[in-house]
């Protein structure tokens, strides 16, 4: 099976709105990478330390990613998402919230055996 990955570059303030756009287009969930993540992660114990200089993370903005099974609706789904993302500034978000939309076809891998390689 192949997957149609759609990633929207956006702002921290618009993450929830973009997540809703992708979910409304049929995603079962989203992946968020946000430069603001270090501000919100708290140590769970006194001896737990986060050194963000050594942990890869976004330096600016946010990206919201969703995966859809490849099908004959990909073009229509993408057009709908692009249209809704472009309208974010009209809903009160900054122009940066309507960042570019990236796509990629991802091959489904057999993770039960590929991890060994």
C-alpha positions as CSV (number, residue, x, y, z in Angstrom):
1,X,0.0,0.0,0.0
2,X,1.1,3.5,-0.7
3,X,0.4,6.7,1.4
4,X,-0.2,10.2,0.3
5,X,1.7,12.5,2.8
6,X,0.5,16.1,3.0
7,X,2.5,18.5,5.2
8,X,1.4,22.1,5.8
9,X,4.0,24.6,7.0
10,X,2.2,27.0,9.4
11,X,2.5,28.9,12.6
12,X,2.1,27.7,16.2
13,X,-1.1,29.7,16.5
14,X,-2.6,27.9,13.5
15,X,-1.7,24.3,14.4
16,X,-5.2,23.4,15.7
17,X,-6.9,25.0,12.6
18,X,-4.5,23.1,10.2
19,X,-5.0,19.9,12.1
20,X,-8.8,20.3,11.7
21,X,-8.4,20.9,8.0
22,X,-6.4,17.8,7.5
23,X,-8.7,15.7,9.7
24,X,-11.8,17.0,7.9
25,X,-10.1,15.8,4.7
26,X,-10.1,12.3,6.0
27,X,-6.9,11.9,8.1
28,X,-7.3,9.7,11.1
29,X,-4.7,11.8,13.0
30,X,-1.9,14.3,12.4
31,X,1.7,14.7,13.3
32,X,2.8,18.1,14.6
33,X,6.3,19.5,14.7
34,X,6.3,22.9,16.4
35,X,9.2,25.2,17.3
36,X,7.3,26.0,20.5
37,X,7.4,22.4,21.7
38,X,10.4,23.0,24.0
39,X,8.4,25.7,25.9
40,X,5.6,23.1,26.7
41,X,7.6,20.0,27.6
42,X,8.1,19.7,31.4
43,X,10.4,17.2,33.2
44,X,8.4,14.5,34.8
45,X,10.9,13.8,37.6
46,X,13.5,15.9,39.3
47,X,16.4,14.1,37.6
48,X,14.9,14.3,34.1
49,X,16.7,16.9,32.0
50,X,16.0,18.1,28.5
51,X,19.0,19.6,26.7
52,X,17.3,21.1,23.6
53,X,20.7,21.8,22.1
54,X,21.1,18.1,21.6
55,X,17.6,17.2,20.6
56,X,16.6,17.8,17.0
57,X,13.6,20.1,16.7
58,X,12.2,22.8,14.6
59,X,13.7,26.2,15.0
60,X,10.8,28.3,13.7
61,X,7.1,27.8,12.8
62,X,5.3,24.5,12.8
63,X,4.5,21.7,10.4
64,X,1.4,19.6,10.5
65,X,1.5,16.3,8.6
66,X,-1.3,13.8,7.7
67,X,-1.2,10.5,5.8
68,X,-4.0,9.3,3.4
69,X,-4.2,6.0,1.5
70,X,-3.3,6.7,-2.2
71,X,-6.6,6.7,-4.2
72,X,-8.4,8.5,-7.0
73,X,-9.4,11.3,-4.6
74,X,-5.8,12.6,-4.0
75,X,-6.0,15.5,-6.4
76,X,-9.4,16.7,-5.1
77,X,-8.3,16.2,-1.4
78,X,-5.1,18.3,-2.1
79,X,-7.1,21.0,-3.8
80,X,-9.5,21.2,-0.9
81,X,-6.7,21.4,1.7
82,X,-4.8,24.0,-0.3
83,X,-7.9,26.1,-0.6
84,X,-8.7,25.9,3.1
85,X,-5.1,26.6,4.1
86,X,-5.0,29.7,1.8
87,X,-8.1,31.0,3.6
88,X,-6.5,31.0,7.1
89,X,-5.6,34.7,7.0
90,X,-9.3,35.5,6.3
91,X,-10.1,33.7,9.6
92,X,-7.8,35.9,11.6
93,X,-4.5,34.1,11.3
94,X,-1.3,35.7,10.0
95,X,-0.2,35.2,6.4
96,X,2.5,32.9,7.6
97,X,-0.2,30.5,8.8
98,X,-1.0,29.8,5.2
99,X,2.4,28.4,4.4
100,X,3.3,26.0,1.6
101,X,1.7,22.6,1.3
102,X,4.1,19.8,0.5
103,X,3.2,16.3,-0.8
104,X,4.9,13.0,-1.2
105,X,4.0,9.5,-2.0
106,X,5.3,7.1,0.7
107,X,5.7,3.4,0.1
108,X,4.3,1.2,2.9
109,X,7.1,-0.8,4.5
110,X,7.1,-3.9,6.5
111,X,8.2,-2.4,9.8
112,X,8.0,-5.7,11.5
113,X,11.2,-6.8,9.7
114,X,12.8,-3.6,8.4
115,X,13.8,-2.4,11.9
116,X,16.4,-5.2,11.9
117,X,18.4,-3.7,9.1
